[in-house]
Amino acid sequence: MSLLPYTGQWTSAEAAHLLRRTLIGPKIDQINTATNDGMLATVNNLLSIPVLEEPINYSPDEQNTPLGQTWVNNPLAVNSDPTIFQQNVAARNRSLLAWSSKRFYLNADFSIAEKMTLFWQNHFGLEMSNEPRANYRFFSLLYNSCLGNFKQLVKDVTIEPAMLLFLNGNSNTLYSPNENFARELLELYTIGKGVQIGPGNYTNYTEQDVAEGAKIMTGWQILNYNSTSTQLISPYFNAFLHDTSTKTLSAAFNNATITDNAAQEFEDFIDIIFTQNECARFICRKIYRFFVNSEINSAIETNIITELANTLVANNYSILPVMQELLMSQHFYDITYRGAIIKSPIEYMAGVYKSVNASLNYDIQSNGEVLTSVYYITGGAGMNYFGPPNVGGWTAYYLAPAFSQLWINSAYIKTRFNTSDWITLYNGPSASSSGLNFENNAIGLLNTIASITNASDPNNVIQQLEILFSCKPYGPSQFAGLKTLLTNGLPDFEWTIQYNDYLANPGDSTFSDPVENRVRQVLSYIFKSSEYHIQ
């Protein structure tokens, strides 16, 4: 129960725990590197944010961007032909689905960026709009600001075109105030309701604050929505549609008044919200549940949440110091919390693909079709990245007391089992235009293991798979069972002979296929084991 720096042993178990919670699908060589580098260097490396790769056009249906080129700064169409226009919109939004799959399942960056961006995507719970450039702009904001200033991120998100579209901010005017965004700003994005005291009074804010907040944010609209010009989509403030009256907040905010301040007035409102320390506690609880454990008892509230919130406030709401403190704390490495979270569908799929060094080296169109297919497979397991089920995000991150257990119901667990076997034992998803498949790279995983230890010893192979895929040590019978699958029930020396024959005959499927098939059988079992689905 302490945020004091962790000074215990640093083995592959601790390194793997850190990477499971901060990367989406760690690889065995990354765990090995983290083990050798130590905690301090590893956390510092994880908290660096790589440059975000822009989405590219994967589809010949897109008429205004060549295959393989980015469309981010391109107009949607060269003319106003409605057929071409809608074709380009659909193609670009599909490319975003493929873009997310590539980042999650093929990107090997050693950074918390993707996991932290997933946290913010859940926090703001925004669904993809019919404006591709607005969608990309929003998600790139979350990525680039993922360890930045929380208060500034809220301000930026408030007038992002995608958010103005999602919660009707662009139709919030002096003549017709719309409370959608103001309500979610208070309830979901900054301070939370707290205990309800009475009708319209939620401890941390009241219905009066929602109504006044809606007036404060009137007048924001969108320029170049689905434009065929070269002008990029952006927010703009229309002073004629803004309510210039003085707004008075409730006693929850000390009856503060906000006078007309035109385009900066919404920032004044957010600054007042953030004077309440509950904002810091609110976001730190969400960070804790996402990265450590869903249960927050009174001791954790006092010793962990309050202290993290103090760090956040002391650093003017910068998220980076909070993550540094948490990821290097005694509490984070407590054995009690290993295996306390069930993997999300994205994290489960990353284990099936990225953890085993899968690659995709087909033509641009085939790559895009396969990656889009993988996106929908993950959606079938309960997680469409660009389509959270509601404005609060995915229920597994907020619905007590089940939380992450909601990822595993009778339908979703069957989908996981069938999908992992389809990818591991058979061909996996394919491109509709070419029939090319995206398979699990079992032999590539074995080669990586061989770079770390002597893979001709089946005990070493199973031990490395245990480090990679299980947050709890295998029991003796489970370890023996996996080794039996690998050796096909034969003595260890038989695997050694078979593996050495494969090494001596690179490229010869007569020797590589039997070895690969044995590893695939082991992975099939692992991906259905309870140890794999928790982290």
N, C-alpha and C positions, 0 to 999 in steps of 0.2 A: 504494500500500500504506500509506496514511496516513489516520488519523482526524482530522487537522488540518482546520480549517474550509476549505471550498472557496472559492477566491478567483478562479477563472477566469471566462471570459465567461459571461454569463447571457442566453441567447437562447431562442427558442421550443423548440429542441431539448432544452435542459436542463430547461426547465419541463415539457415534455411527458413526458420521462423520469421526472421526479419524480412526476407525476400518474398515469402508467401504473402505477407501482409502489405507489401509496398509495390511489388511488381505484379503484373497480370501474367502469370505463367512463368515462374523462374526456370532457368535451365541449369543443368547439373554443373556446367563449367562456371556459371555465374556464382553458384553456391560455393564451389571450390575456391574461386577467386576471393569471395567475401570472407571465407574462413581464413584464408591466408592474410588478407589485408587487415583484419581486425574490425571491431565495431566502429570506432571513430572515423576511420577512413571510408568505410563502407557507407555509413549514414551520410557523410559529406558528399560522396559520389552520387548517392541516390537522390539527394536534394538539389542536384543540378538539372536544369531544364533544357533539353536539346531543342534545336530549331524545328518547328513543325513543318512537315512535308505537306505541300498543298495537294488537294485532290486533283486527279487527272480525268480526262475523258476516256472511258472504256468502251463506248458504244458508237458504232457507225451511224446510229440514229441521230446523234448530235450533229447539227448542220453548221455550227459556227466555231467549232474547236477541233483540230485534228486529233486523231487517236494518240493517246500518250501525252498530250499537252494539257496544261492546267487551264480551266475555264474561269478561274476566280475573278479575273479582271476583264473578262470578255462580256460584251452585251449578249442578251439571251437569243437574239435573232438579228439577221442583217436587214430584215424588213418586218412588216406587221402581219405576215401570213400566219393566221391562227393555228394552222396545222403544224407548221414548222416550229412555231413558238411553243406549243404544248409538248411537242416531241422533244424539244431541247430541255424544257423544264423537267420532264419525266426522266430523261437520260442523265441529267446532272444530279437529280436527287438520288437516282439509283447509284451513281458513282460515289455519292457520300456514304451509302451503305457499304459498298466495297471498300472504300477508304477506311471506314471504321474497322472492318474485319482485318484488313491488312495491318493496321496499327496494333490491334490486339493479338493477332495470331502469327504474324511474321516479323514484326519489329522486335529487335533484340536490344534496344536501348536500355542501358543500366540506369534507369531513372524512375522516380515516383510519379512522373508527369502524367502517364496514362491513368494510373490508379487514382490520383488526386483529381484529374479531370472528370473521371467517372463519379467521384464523390460530389463534385459541383453540379454535374448533370443531374444527379439524383436530387440534390438540394434545391435546384431551381425548377426541376421537373418539367422542362419545356419540350413540347412535341414539334417535330419537323413541320414547317410550313410549306406552302406552295411556291416559295421564293428561294431557290438554291443558294444565291449569294448571301441572303440574310441568314440562312441556316449555317453556312460555313463561317460567316463572320461571328456568329454567336459562339460556336464551339471553339473557334480559334481564340476568342476572348477568354473562355474558361481555361483553355490550355495554357495560354501565355500568362495568365494571372493566378494560376492554381496555387502558388505559394506566396502570392503578393498580399496586398492590403485588403482585408475583408470589407471594410467600409467603402473603399474605392470601388471594389468589384460590385457591390450592391448598387452604387451610383451608376456605374457603367452599364450594368444589366438593365437598370430601370429604363433607359432610353435606347437600348438596343432594338433595332427594327424587328428582330424575331420576337422579342418580348412584347413590344408594342402590338404586334399582330396577335400573339398568343393570348394575352389577357386584355385585349381591346383598348390598350392605351391610346392607339391612334384615333379612336372614336370618342375619347374622353374629352369633352369640351365644356365651355362655360354654359352652353345651352342644354347640354345633356350629360351631366357628370356620370362617369362609370366607375363603380367601386371595386371592380374585379382585382386590379393590380394592387390598390391600396390595402385591400384585405389580405392578400397573400404576402405583401411586403411585411406586414406586421405579424401575421400568424405563422408563416412558413419560412420567411427569408431572413428575419432579423431577431425578433424577441420572443415569439411564441405567445400563446394565450395565457398560460398559467392557470391557476385554479379559478373557475367561474364563481364570482361573488354574487352576481345577480343578473337580471336580464340586461344583456348588452354590456356587461362589465366582466372582463376576463382577467382581472388582476394586473396584467402587464399593459393592457390598452382597453379602450372601450369602443363601442360603435360610433361614438362621436369622433374618435380619432380616424376611423375608417372614412367617415363622410368628409371630414376636413382634409384628409389626405388625398381623396379623389379630387377635390377642388384645387389643391396645391399642384397636382400634376396635370391639370388641364392644359391643352394647347400643343402637346407633343404629337407630331405626325411623321410621316415617312416620305422621303424623296426617292424617286427613281425605283419604285416598287415594280418589279417585273419589267423593267425598262429595256427597250431595244437600243438605247443609246449607249455610249461608252461611259456615261456617268455612273458611278457606283452608288448602290443603295446606301442611304444614311438617314439618321434622324434629323428633324429640324423643328424649331420652336415657332409656332404661329401665335404671335402675341394677341391677335384679334380673337382667338378662341380660348384665351386664358382668363381664369377668374382672378380678378385683381383685388378682391375683398381681403380683409384681414381674417386669418383663420386662427381659431382658438382651440388648442388641444385640451385634453382632459387632465384631471388631477394626476393620472398615471405619469404625465410628463410635466407636472408642476404648472398646469394651466398655461403653458407657453403659448405665445402668440407669434404668428408668422405673417409678416407684411409682404406686400407685393414685391417680388424680386425677379420677376420675369423668368428667363431661362434657368436661373440659378435657384429658384425657389424650392424645387424638389430636393436639391442638395441640402438646403437649410433644414428641411423636414428630416432627412436621413441623419444629419448631424445631431439633431435633437433626440432621435430614437437611440442613437449610439451613446448618448450620455448616460443611459441606463446600463448598469453593469450586467444585467440579465442578458443583454445581447452577447456578451462574451461567454457567459455560461451556456447559453443556448447553442451556440455553434460548437463549443468545446464538447458538449454532450454528443452532438452528432458525429464529430470527429472520433470521439472515443468509441462510440458504437460501431462505426465503420471500420476502424483499424484495430480495436482491442477486444471488446466484448459488449454484448447488447445489454447485459444487466448492470444497472447503476444503483447500488444501495447507498445508504447514508454515509458509510465510511468512504466509498469511492467519490461520492459527491463532495465530501469535505476535503479529503486528502489529495484527490486527483483532479476533479473537474474544477473546483475553486482555484487550485494552484495553477492549472493551465490557463484559466480565465484571467488570473492575475498577470501571467506572462503575456497574454494577448493584449491586455489593456496597457501594460507597461511598455509594450512595443508598438503602440498606436495602431493596434489591430492587424499587425503583420502576422501572417500564418506561419511563415518559415520558422521563427523561434519556437513556436508551439510544437511544430513537428519535430524539430531538433530535440527539444526537451523530452517529448513523449517517446521517441524512437531510441533514445539513449538511456531510458529510465530503468530502474530496478523493476518497476511495476510491469512494464511492457514485456520483459523476459521471464516473468513469473510462469513457472510450468503449468500453473492452474489454467492459464488462458490459452494454452496451445491446444488447438482442436476445438475451440469454443465457438467458432463461426463456420457455418456451412457455406461452401463456395457458391457464388452466384453463377448463373449459366455461362456468363462470359469467362469467368475464371475456370470453370470446369472445362470449357471448350479449349481454353488456352493450354491446359495441361495435355489435352489430346493432340494438339498441334504444335504450339510453340515450344513446349518443354522437350519435345522429341526432335527438334531441329527440322521441322517440316519446311519445305520450300515450294515455290510456285514460279516456274520459269517458262510458261507458255507464251503465246502471243497475247497482246494487250487485251483483245476482246475476250479470249478464253479466261484469262486471269480475272477480269472483271466479273464475268458470269459466275465463275466458281466462288469468288469472294462474296458476291451478292447472295448466292445460294447458302453459304455458311452463315451469313447474317440472318437469314430467315430460319435456318435450323436453330440458331440460338434463341430466336424469338419463339419458336415452338416449345422451347424449354422454359419459357417464362420471361425473357428479357430482350425486348426490342430496344436497342440503344437509343434510337431516335424517336421512340414512342413510349415513354413511361405511362403506366395505366392511368395516372391522374396527376394533378398539379403538385401533389405532395411527393411524387416520385414513386419508386417501387415499394410495395407494402412490406417487403422483407426487411426494409431499412427503418421502418417506423412503427409497424403494427405490433404492439405488445399483447401478450407476453411471448408470442411465437418468434417474432423477428425472422432471422435467417432460416428457421425451420420451414418457412413458407416456400422456400425454393424446392423442397422435397415433399411433394404429395404423390398420390398414387399414379397420377398421369405424368408428372414431370420426371419422376425417377425412372419410369419405363422409357421415356423419351431419351434420357441420358444414357441408359444402358444400350438401347438400340442404336443410338447415334455413335457411341464410342466403338461398338462392335462393327458397325458399318464402315467406319473410317479405319479401324485398326486391322480387321480381318478381311475386309473386302475392298472395293474400289473407292468408296467415299463419294462425296458430291461431285458432279461433273458439270462441264460447260455445255449449255444447250446447243451452241453452234458447232462445236467440234467433238464433243463427247469426252474430252480430256478430263482426268480426275485429279482430285486433291486428296492424296493419301497420307496416312501416318508414316513417318520416316523412321521405322524401327532400326534399320541398319545404321542410319546416321546417328541415332542415340547410342547404339553400341560402340560406334567409332569414337564418340565423345567420351564415353566411359573408359575406353582403352587409352585415351590421352591422359587420364587421371590415375588409373590403376591397371593392374594386370587382368585384362578381361578374359584371359584363357582359364581363369579360376572362376567357376560359377558362383562361388560364395561372394567374391568381390562384385560381380555383376548385380546380384540381388541386394547386396549392401548399398550399392550406389543408387539403385532404384528405390530402396527404402528411404534414403536421404532425400531424394528428389520428390517422391510422391506421398510420403507418409509423415505426418507431424508427430506421430507416436511410434515408438519402436515396435517392430513386428515381434510377436511372441515366437517361441521356438518352433511350434507346429506350423505356424503361418509361414515363417521363413523357409522351413523344410518343404512345405507344399509348393511355394513359388520356385524353389530350386528344382523340385521334381518336374514342374512344368517346363523349366528351361532345359533340363537334361533329358527330358522325355522318360524319366524314371531310371535312366542308366547311371552307372557310376560317374563320379566327377571327371575321371580321366577321359571318358568318351566325349564330353563337351570340349575338353581341352584339345583333343585330336581334331574334332570337327571345326573348332574355331581356328586352330592353326592351319588347317587345310584351306579355310576361307582366306586367311591372311596371305598364304603362299600363292593363291590363285585369284588375285583381284580382277574383278570384272567377269569372272566365270560363274554364271548363275547356278551351275551344278553344285558349286560349293557355297555360294552366298545364300541361295534360296532356303536350304534347310536351317541355316543359322538364323536368318531373318524370320522365318516362320516360328521358330521356338520363342524368339523375343516377342513376336506379336501375340503369341498365346499368353505369355506372362503379362503383357500390357493389357490384354483383354480382361484378365482376372483383376488386375490392379484397378482399372478404371471402374470396376463394379464393386470394389471393396469400400466399406464405410470409411476407412482411413484416408482414401483419396478424396472424398467429398467434403472433408472438413479441413480447416487450416487454423 
